[in-house]
Amino acid sequence: MARPKKHGDEASKPVSFRLAESERLAYLAKCEAAGLSPSDFFRQCVLTNRTQIVARPKASADRNRLLFLVNKTSNNMNQLAYRANSDHLAGKLSEDKYEALIDNLELIARYLKATINHVD
């Protein structure tokens, strides 16, 4: 069942989205059950408001700032871990110091993740 077209109303502008394979299969199954092409099914759902959208709560300024800082910190931690690994493999860093450094980086990462879950 194709949608009726008005004069000058050809579908010429693509809209796309990505799905995991399991989501894609579920989407295609719904299209088939409705007897519609994926494009027509999408149009029906969106343009006739046949969907129920649950909006995500907007992140606070504090959470956004924390996420920014965690991302920056994570990048620096990765650089430290890379350098520690390189120095350890080159024999410039002892096994004990290498393990202590990696343990501390993992501990910092756990603290950062726990902090994100407690904001907002």
C-alpha positions as protocol buffer text, in pm:
chain_id: "A"
residue {
  index: 1
  type: MET
  ca { x: 0 y: 0 z: 0 }
}
residue {
  index: 2
  type: ALA
  ca { x: 193 y: 300 z: -126 }
}
residue {
  index: 3
  type: ARG
  ca { x: 117 y: 643 z: 2 }
}
residue {
  index: 4
  type: PRO
  ca { x: -76 y: 866 z: -235 }
}
residue {
  index: 5
  type: LYS
  ca { x: 144 y: 1123 z: -406 }
}
residue {
  index: 6
  type: LYS
  ca { x: 44 y: 1479 z: -463 }
}
residue {
  index: 7
  type: HIS
  ca { x: 161 y: 1666 z: -770 }
}
residue {
  index: 8
  type: GLY
  ca { x: 524 y: 1770 z: -714 }
}
residue {
  index: 9
  type: ASP
  ca { x: 549 y: 1559 z: -396 }
}
residue {
  index: 10
  type: GLU
  ca { x: 792 y: 1289 z: -505 }
}
residue {
  index: 11
  type: ALA
  ca { x: 992 y: 1119 z: -233 }
}
residue {
  index: 12
  type: SER
  ca { x: 1336 y: 1249 z: -323 }
}
residue {
  index: 13
  type: LYS
  ca { x: 1502 y: 1328 z: 10 }
}
residue {
  index: 14
  type: PRO
  ca { x: 1649 y: 1024 z: 190 }
}
residue {
  index: 15
  type: VAL
  ca { x: 1625 y: 976 z: 564 }
}
residue {
  index: 16
  type: SER
  ca { x: 1835 y: 700 z: 716 }
}
residue {
  index: 17
  type: PHE
  ca { x: 1919 y: 549 z: 1051 }
}
residue {
  index: 18
  type: ARG
  ca { x: 2136 y: 267 z: 1174 }
}
residue {
  index: 19
  type: LEU
  ca { x: 2017 y: -49 z: 1349 }
}
residue {
  index: 20
  type: ALA
  ca { x: 2187 y: -345 z: 1505 }
}
residue {
  index: 21
  type: GLU
  ca { x: 2128 y: -664 z: 1307 }
}
residue {
  index: 22
  type: SER
  ca { x: 1872 y: -793 z: 1558 }
}
residue {
  index: 23
  type: GLU
  ca { x: 1686 y: -459 z: 1550 }
}
residue {
  index: 24
  type: ARG
  ca { x: 1694 y: -459 z: 1169 }
}
residue {
  index: 25
  type: LEU
  ca { x: 1541 y: -807 z: 1157 }
}
residue {
  index: 26
  type: ALA
  ca { x: 1266 y: -702 z: 1400 }
}
residue {
  index: 27
  type: TYR
  ca { x: 1200 y: -388 z: 1191 }
}
residue {
  index: 28
  type: LEU
  ca { x: 1177 y: -587 z: 868 }
}
residue {
  index: 29
  type: ALA
  ca { x: 945 y: -839 z: 1034 }
}
residue {
  index: 30
  type: LYS
  ca { x: 711 y: -557 z: 1134 }
}
residue {
  index: 31
  type: CYS
  ca { x: 724 y: -418 z: 780 }
}
residue {
  index: 32
  type: GLU
  ca { x: 635 y: -758 z: 637 }
}
residue {
  index: 33
  type: ALA
  ca { x: 354 y: -814 z: 890 }
}
residue {
  index: 34
  type: ALA
  ca { x: 208 y: -475 z: 796 }
}
residue {
  index: 35
  type: GLY
  ca { x: 240 y: -552 z: 426 }
}
residue {
  index: 36
  type: LEU
  ca { x: 446 y: -240 z: 367 }
}
residue {
  index: 37
  type: SER
  ca { x: 789 y: -167 z: 231 }
}
residue {
  index: 38
  type: PRO
  ca { x: 1041 y: -46 z: 491 }
}
residue {
  index: 39
  type: SER
  ca { x: 1006 y: 309 z: 356 }
}
residue {
  index: 40
  type: ASP
  ca { x: 627 y: 304 z: 364 }
}
residue {
  index: 41
  type: PHE
  ca { x: 625 y: 149 z: 712 }
}
residue {
  index: 42
  type: PHE
  ca { x: 860 y: 420 z: 839 }
}
residue {
  index: 43
  type: ARG
  ca { x: 647 y: 694 z: 680 }
}
residue {
  index: 44
  type: GLN
  ca { x: 329 y: 548 z: 833 }
}
residue {
  index: 45
  type: CYS
  ca { x: 481 y: 532 z: 1180 }
}
residue {
  index: 46
  type: VAL
  ca { x: 641 y: 872 z: 1178 }
}
residue {
  index: 47
  type: LEU
  ca { x: 406 y: 1087 z: 974 }
}
residue {
  index: 48
  type: THR
  ca { x: 85 y: 956 z: 1129 }
}
residue {
  index: 49
  type: ASN
  ca { x: 229 y: 965 z: 1483 }
}
residue {
  index: 50
  type: ARG
  ca { x: 170 y: 594 z: 1534 }
}
residue {
  index: 51
  type: THR
  ca { x: 476 y: 572 z: 1752 }
}
residue {
  index: 52
  type: GLN
  ca { x: 530 y: 619 z: 2120 }
}
residue {
  index: 53
  type: ILE
  ca { x: 853 y: 803 z: 2186 }
}
residue {
  index: 54
  type: VAL
  ca { x: 1002 y: 806 z: 2532 }
}
residue {
  index: 55
  type: ALA
  ca { x: 1224 y: 1110 z: 2551 }
}
residue {
  index: 56
  type: ARG
  ca { x: 1547 y: 1077 z: 2741 }
}
residue {
  index: 57
  type: PRO
  ca { x: 1587 y: 1324 z: 3023 }
}
residue {
  index: 58
  type: LYS
  ca { x: 1812 y: 1611 z: 2931 }
}
residue {
  index: 59
  type: ALA
  ca { x: 2153 y: 1597 z: 3098 }
}
residue {
  index: 60
  type: SER
  ca { x: 2229 y: 1872 z: 3346 }
}
residue {
  index: 61
  type: ALA
  ca { x: 2515 y: 2115 z: 3298 }
}
residue {
  index: 62
  type: ASP
  ca { x: 2701 y: 1934 z: 3577 }
}
residue {
  index: 63
  type: ARG
  ca { x: 2668 y: 1598 z: 3402 }
}
residue {
  index: 64
  type: ASN
  ca { x: 2777 y: 1743 z: 3067 }
}
residue {
  index: 65
  type: ARG
  ca { x: 3082 y: 1903 z: 3230 }
}
residue {
  index: 66
  type: LEU
  ca { x: 3167 y: 1579 z: 3411 }
}
residue {
  index: 67
  type: LEU
  ca { x: 3139 y: 1378 z: 3088 }
}
residue {
  index: 68
  type: PHE
  ca { x: 3368 y: 1626 z: 2916 }
}
residue {
  index: 69
  type: LEU
  ca { x: 3628 y: 1596 z: 3194 }
}
residue {
  index: 70
  type: VAL
  ca { x: 3603 y: 1216 z: 3205 }
}
residue {
  index: 71
  type: ASN
  ca { x: 3656 y: 1197 z: 2829 }
}
residue {
  index: 72
  type: LYS
  ca { x: 3964 y: 1420 z: 2853 }
}
residue {
  index: 73
  type: THR
  ca { x: 4096 y: 1221 z: 3149 }
}
residue {
  index: 74
  type: SER
  ca { x: 4037 y: 891 z: 2970 }
}
residue {
  index: 75
  type: ASN
  ca { x: 4243 y: 1008 z: 2676 }
}
residue {
  index: 76
  type: ASN
  ca { x: 4532 y: 1102 z: 2906 }
}
residue {
  index: 77
  type: MET
  ca { x: 4504 y: 772 z: 3093 }
}
residue {
  index: 78
  type: ASN
  ca { x: 4526 y: 581 z: 2764 }
}
residue {
  index: 79
  type: GLN
  ca { x: 4841 y: 775 z: 2678 }
}
residue {
  index: 80
  type: LEU
  ca { x: 4993 y: 687 z: 3017 }
}
residue {
  index: 81
  type: ALA
  ca { x: 4902 y: 320 z: 2979 }
}
residue {
  index: 82
  type: TYR
  ca { x: 5051 y: 311 z: 2628 }
}
residue {
  index: 83
  type: ARG
  ca { x: 5373 y: 474 z: 2749 }
}
residue {
  index: 84
  type: ALA
  ca { x: 5395 y: 242 z: 3049 }
}
residue {
  index: 85
  type: ASN
  ca { x: 5348 y: -62 z: 2827 }
}
residue {
  index: 86
  type: SER
  ca { x: 5607 y: 60 z: 2577 }
}
residue {
  index: 87
  type: ASP
  ca { x: 5860 y: 136 z: 2852 }
}
residue {
  index: 88
  type: HIS
  ca { x: 5793 y: -197 z: 3021 }
}
residue {
  index: 89
  type: LEU
  ca { x: 5847 y: -390 z: 2696 }
}
residue {
  index: 90
  type: ALA
  ca { x: 6168 y: -191 z: 2633 }
}
residue {
  index: 91
  type: GLY
  ca { x: 6296 y: -280 z: 2981 }
}
residue {
  index: 92
  type: LYS
  ca { x: 6284 y: 81 z: 3105 }
}
residue {
  index: 93
  type: LEU
  ca { x: 6010 y: 13 z: 3363 }
}
residue {
  index: 94
  type: SER
  ca { x: 6030 y: -264 z: 3622 }
}
residue {
  index: 95
  type: GLU
  ca { x: 5754 y: -525 z: 3653 }
}
residue {
  index: 96
  type: ASP
  ca { x: 5655 y: -396 z: 3999 }
}
residue {
  index: 97
  type: LYS
  ca { x: 5627 y: -33 z: 3891 }
}
residue {
  index: 98
  type: TYR
  ca { x: 5445 y: -134 z: 3573 }
}
residue {
  index: 99
  type: GLU
  ca { x: 5184 y: -337 z: 3764 }
}
residue {
  index: 100
  type: ALA
  ca { x: 5141 y: -60 z: 4024 }
}
residue {
  index: 101
  type: LEU
  ca { x: 5087 y: 200 z: 3750 }
}
residue {
  index: 102
  type: ILE
  ca { x: 4833 y: -14 z: 3564 }
}
residue {
  index: 103
  type: ASP
  ca { x: 4649 y: -91 z: 3892 }
}
residue {
  index: 104
  type: ASN
  ca { x: 4629 y: 280 z: 3973 }
}
residue {
  index: 105
  type: LEU
  ca { x: 4500 y: 364 z: 3625 }
}
residue {
  index: 106
  type: GLU
  ca { x: 4231 y: 95 z: 3659 }
}
residue {
  index: 107
  type: LEU
  ca { x: 4135 y: 229 z: 4001 }
}
residue {
  index: 108
  type: ILE
  ca { x: 4102 y: 583 z: 3863 }
}
residue {
  index: 109
  type: ALA
  ca { x: 3887 y: 451 z: 3576 }
}
residue {
  index: 110
  type: ARG
  ca { x: 3654 y: 276 z: 3823 }
}
residue {
  index: 111
  type: TYR
  ca { x: 3619 y: 595 z: 4028 }
}
residue {
  index: 112
  type: LEU
  ca { x: 3538 y: 796 z: 3717 }
}
residue {
  index: 113
  type: LYS
  ca { x: 3272 y: 546 z: 3603 }
}
residue {
  index: 114
  type: ALA
  ca { x: 3117 y: 538 z: 3951 }
}
residue {
  index: 115
  type: THR
  ca { x: 3105 y: 918 z: 3962 }
}
residue {
  index: 116
  type: ILE
  ca { x: 2921 y: 939 z: 3629 }
}
residue {
  index: 117
  type: ASN
  ca { x: 2651 y: 703 z: 3757 }
}
residue {
  index: 118
  type: HIS
  ca { x: 2587 y: 926 z: 4059 }
}
residue {
  index: 119
  type: VAL
  ca { x: 2538 y: 1257 z: 3878 }
}
residue {
  index: 120
  type: ASP
  ca { x: 2182 y: 1382 z: 3815 }
}
